[in-house]
């Protein structure tokens, strides 16, 4: 019996890879220390306002001073908002004083606009503290925050939306508490505000609301947020802050197949492609905007093939993605590889990738850092899945020379991908066996015969027996 026909290569087929990107999108894309997608954000004062470092005793005195009428209340609030942004230990000191939160809420809901603004700033920074701090705000202040989204004072709207965004980004518990207060509709309405800072804070809050809640995402779409978001998807120097936040909202919405069809029909796909092409000329790349736009494009292109075809109607897209693969920001290179992996599911685009100038750039990513290597190998597997012609093209461009060193990796998933690629090349080409021997891949496979992972060991043995030990 033909051993080759028995062996099942371990590379995912196109649909499986698409399913993987859908089901594991959150886990694969989430970077815990990525400042661009920080779930909670302090609001800092200027260096000129900061003055000398605040002490814990000063925080205690300022907190106690909130209950006493008089001019010192304003000074106390300014000191507290600065202290809260310097570390959660100061927020702990604030909470250690009985009724402190009630005094703060009293000033936030009072008639003195100046005190109200400073109190709102304090609440924003408390909500950016620990989980316990955020839950306390969500339980006792969230109804007021939602109410003041409709304030006639833009600064109060801005601070309230910012604080709600911090709460939404804290946890499922905090998110559920503010959702129960009816936060979605007034936030969506703020997208029409004439004040850019209000629109940016509202978009930030919406992105954290929809990030890990499909039900809230559906509600956002149902209250007609998409047309409003589309008007804000504009690349100008003045709009970059808003564009960043809006792009994150769209990224999380596009992660669900339920919303992608409507997004594509409205024209989001072509708009995103156009902006990515525009931004590629910036030096360095505006990574705060490019990162979510790449993720959104990747999510959309993991859908039907016609979405990838539509994206490629912009003749500059693939050239722009090639430029992003040379970005100085590693996560932009990683996201670009992921986008291309999804686009490679469409046969014509896959052929263009394999027979165009992008392939050498892709292959150059294989020796990169772990996450870059992983995405590059997934992309190459997706290309190789399309058959003999593509495998031969990969072989002729030196894929085995790039992949052979991967067999020395200590990571099981990396090894699985490397073995899968080698298996496809060997099965689909005549010269693969010889080239693999010449570049040291045979020794790598023989070493894996003794690997402590059973699957890796069996895959390596199967390849050796099928292609090298038959004689």
Secondary structure as UniProt FT lines:
FT   HELIX           3..6
FT   HELIX           14..23
FT   HELIX           25..29
FT   TURN            32..33
FT   HELIX           35..37
FT   HELIX           47..50
FT   HELIX           56..64
FT   HELIX           65..67
FT   HELIX           72..86
FT   HELIX           88..95
FT   TURN            98..99
FT   HELIX           100..108
FT   HELIX           113..127
FT   HELIX           131..140
FT   HELIX           142..147
FT   HELIX           148..150
FT   HELIX           154..170
FT   HELIX           172..179
FT   TURN            180..182
FT   HELIX           183..190
FT   TURN            191..192
FT   HELIX           196..210
FT   TURN            211..212
FT   HELIX           214..222
FT   TURN            223..224
FT   HELIX           225..232
FT   HELIX           237..239
FT   HELIX           240..254
FT   HELIX           257..266
FT   HELIX           268..279
FT   TURN            280..281
FT   HELIX           287..301
FT   HELIX           305..311
FT   TURN            312..313
FT   TURN            315..316
FT   HELIX           317..324
FT   TURN            325..326
FT   HELIX           330..343
FT   TURN            344..345
FT   HELIX           347..354
FT   HELIX           358..363
FT   TURN            364..367
FT   HELIX           370..384
FT   TURN            385..386
FT   HELIX           388..396
FT   TURN            397..398
FT   HELIX           399..403
FT   HELIX           404..408
FT   HELIX           412..428
FT   HELIX           432..438
FT   TURN            439..440
FT   HELIX           441..448
FT   TURN            449..450
FT   HELIX           454..467
//
